[in-house]
Amino acid sequence: MFENLSERLSGVFDRLTKQGALSEEDVKTALREVRVALLEADVSLTVARDFVKAVQDKATGQAVTKSITPGQQVVKIVHDALIDTLKGEGEPGALKIDNAPAPILMVGLQGSGKTTTTAKLAKRLKDRDGKRVLMASLDVNRPAAMEQLAILGVQIGVDTLPIVKGENPVQIAKRAKTQASMGGYDVYMLDTAGRLSIDEELMQQVEAVRDVANPRETLLVVDGLTGQDAVQTAENFNDRIGISGVVLTRMDGDGRGGAALSMRAVTGKPIKFVGLGEKMDALETFEPERIAGRILGMGDIVALVEKAQETIEAEQAEKMMKRMAKGQFNMNDLKMQLEQMLKMGGMQGMMGMMPGMGKMAKQVEDAGFDDKILKRQIALIQSMTKKERANPALLQASRKKRIAKGAGMEVSELNKLMKMHRQMGDMMKKMGKMGKGGMLKQAMK
Ligand code: GDP
């Protein structure tokens, strides 16, 4: 999927990555091409414009990481911006289905893959989450569609609501609710009728069903191959019905990834799943990282840049260590230290790695240090002014109160932090005096 966009961008970045240095004009040229590529991939005009602007703002003035080319850096920035745009809140593919029986409303145009997706999702909920699911078709105008769902139900071992001729969609939805409650189902899925295009009658029908079912999730199924039309459909359904998420189908074809990007930007609703084929298990959670990687097709460059940035962090840490050894250990250093600890698996993990500090790790553990405390301490330092961070001895009682309050904590916690800062400063000084082969050097390895 997304070949068009990634090929196009590959061309752009091929040229970029071959250059040693990148002027502002080069960045602009590159981003112009990114914009064209996005438009060709069916990203809507406004979304493409906003996206490029965000990237430009980020790229401009950003120092180029050592040991990579500016072009590679731009790739990384574009990649991160893609993820930002695509990302939804919470776990990918998470559904609000805790209160049984939870109704899920499936909406979308005819032929989008709605019925197939209903069954795929039911199977996923059953197999992965151990849910008892009931499916019901509300497509009273197309008996074949109702039959189709029943057949799929048998195939995947999920119950379907028996078909009763002459009922309208609202009546079926009510019956599904009753049956789901009485039958002890965790989830019931309502597969609404589709039309070839959006019309008033369809919208009214879906609204009426929504109002009786009060769905926990309203998932819009759209054909990922239809590009801009899919985005328009999503916008209409979202305005009228209010959707909670999108399922993009036919992403196994050579779909134009732009739809995913636009849809997310235009509706503000997350893409929760993608359909990757006709088979019942061809449904996956939507992973922004993976999709962004595929859109760019440049995972290796992204990894390279991440590596280079890590190296820079290590260099910064070494500089800090040197300063500390000289007894220059301020609150900024402590903050960096705490952040590093968080990354390295908390205080215990870090102490455990330092030679001769195994015992201390135990003490730290006994003292009840954990990630939560580290985060609180970082918050405290963040509440300080630049001057105070550089020289914490400046802090007077009133300021201490303000800072603690600003970070939502007690003054006693701030005092503890300051004590720790002093102790660490002393310790670092001692360790620094141990010379070249000293503990600090070893700990850096
Ligand atoms: P509905 O009218 O929206 O309910 O659409 P259907 O569920 O009947 O699907 C229409 C056709 O699309 C069927 O032949 C499905 O097998 C097919 N289909 C659905 N999802 C996908 C998908 O993710 N990939 C592919 N290749 N085909 C799909």
Residues whose N, C-alpha, C, O or C-beta is under 5 A from the ligand:
A	BS01	GDP	L109 Q110 G111 S112 G113 K114 T115 T116 T117 T249 R250 M251 D252 G275 L276 G277 E278 A282
